[in-house]
Amino acid sequence: MSTLTVAQHPAPCPDCDTWIQVGDRITRPNPFESWRHASCSRTKFDFDPATVCPDCFTVRATTGACNCA
């Protein structure tokens, strides 16, 4: 579950390579990743946990297929 808040300190954004300014809306997908602008697009390595198959634990394709079938 991602966290959404307002930046209290400046920091570099790992997604867009610009600086997060105080007052910017920021998000963090999980506690092990860096804060990023909430407006930055998702990277190709991000995925929605709801798309993970509960049986084989793979991320489903856009067609809904996974490794179970």
WOZIMO-V813942 format. One record per residue. RES is the residue in one small letter. PHI is phi in radians with two decimals (none if undefined). PSI is psi in whole degrees, 0 to 359 (* if undefined). Layout:
RES/PHI/PSI  RES/PHI/PSI
//
This chain:
m/none/130  s/-1.49/156  t/-1.89/136  l/-2.14/130  t/-2.71/187  v/-1.94/134  a/-1.14/135  q/-1.88/349  h/-2.47/147  p/-1.25/147  a/-2.84/157  p/-1.31/143  c/-1.61/122  p/-1.22/344  d/-1.54/318  c/-1.96/359  d/1.05/25  t/-1.98/176  w/-1.59/139  i/-1.37/128  q/-1.76/155  v/-1.00/129  g/1.72/346  d/-1.20/147  r/-1.35/128  i/-2.24/160  t/-2.46/159  r/-2.48/117  p/-1.05/324  n/-2.74/166  p/-1.11/348  f/-1.66/357  e/-1.94/163  s/-1.37/157  w/-1.19/147  r/-2.50/163  h/-1.03/138  a/-1.17/336  s/-1.50/352  c/-1.23/141  s/-1.24/156  r/-1.21/149  t/-1.48/168  k/-1.19/346  f/-1.63/351  d/-1.41/147  f/-2.53/157  d/-1.47/120  p/-0.97/336  a/-1.21/344  t/-1.57/1  v/-1.47/131  c/-1.23/128  p/-1.26/347  d/-1.63/312  c/-1.88/356  f/1.08/27  t/-1.77/155  v/-1.36/125  r/-1.17/148  a/-1.24/169  t/-1.09/340  t/-1.42/349  g/1.69/356  a/-1.30/149  c/-2.46/191  n/-1.34/352  c/-1.23/327  a/-1.58/*
//
